[in-house]
């Protein structure tokens, strides 16, 4: 394997249609007995741990490790119920690409996501997409997305028999400017898809390697990855 793909989840692989936001709001109410509007924080592209700390600080609750854990435990308890309420969906073209790369011996696929690992599994398993990924970096590793890349690279190398991936052969695929920034931190290439909350023009203004409206037509995406 000489090519590494690191996928974001929300807005890139799936459209949760607000399930994660609702679970975060319900989790806060469950843990602390207060209503919460997640709109009080700039959460797009952030990690679950970052969001949790920001919400606690907004409501003037000490963002201690104990309170962060209490909030995240409550969030995970209600997440599956919110995913069931839906209606979420896999985004266009994604499963075809995951299948294509899964069958390609040159390519390793992992996750680089702001979700907790347990949350990532709940979300992807619901759409039968968890099995594509044997490793990844998650909010469990750091509250800061820009610190997730080295964790993903280390796990990718371990899964690749100890062989490292050259930075120019690493691609981070996401739907926010923070995914693009995260790629730059580790010298990786960034593929931005406008299937989240940012427009194609907004993403393109951050100069990713490739910016696409969506993944329904895989030709340009495949050409960028495989040449």
DASUL-V445309 format. One record per run of one state. SS is the DSSP state (alpha for helix, beta for strand, coil for the rest). FROM is the first residue (numbers start at 1). TO is the last residue. If there is no record, write none. Layout:
BEGIN
ss: [SS | SS]
from: [FROM | FROM]
to: [TO | TO]
END
This chain:
BEGIN
ss: [coil | beta | coil | beta | coil | beta | coil | alpha | coil | alpha | coil | alpha | coil | alpha | coil | beta | coil | alpha | coil | beta | coil | alpha | coil | alpha | coil | beta | coil | alpha | coil | alpha | beta | coil | alpha | coil | beta | coil | alpha | coil | beta | coil | alpha | coil]
from: [1 | 3 | 8 | 10 | 11 | 14 | 16 | 19 | 33 | 38 | 41 | 48 | 59 | 65 | 86 | 89 | 91 | 94 | 103 | 107 | 113 | 117 | 127 | 130 | 133 | 136 | 138 | 145 | 160 | 167 | 170 | 175 | 177 | 186 | 189 | 194 | 200 | 205 | 210 | 213 | 219 | 227]
to: [2 | 7 | 9 | 10 | 13 | 15 | 18 | 32 | 37 | 40 | 47 | 58 | 64 | 85 | 88 | 90 | 93 | 102 | 106 | 112 | 116 | 126 | 129 | 132 | 135 | 137 | 144 | 159 | 166 | 169 | 174 | 176 | 185 | 188 | 193 | 199 | 204 | 209 | 212 | 218 | 226 | 227]
END
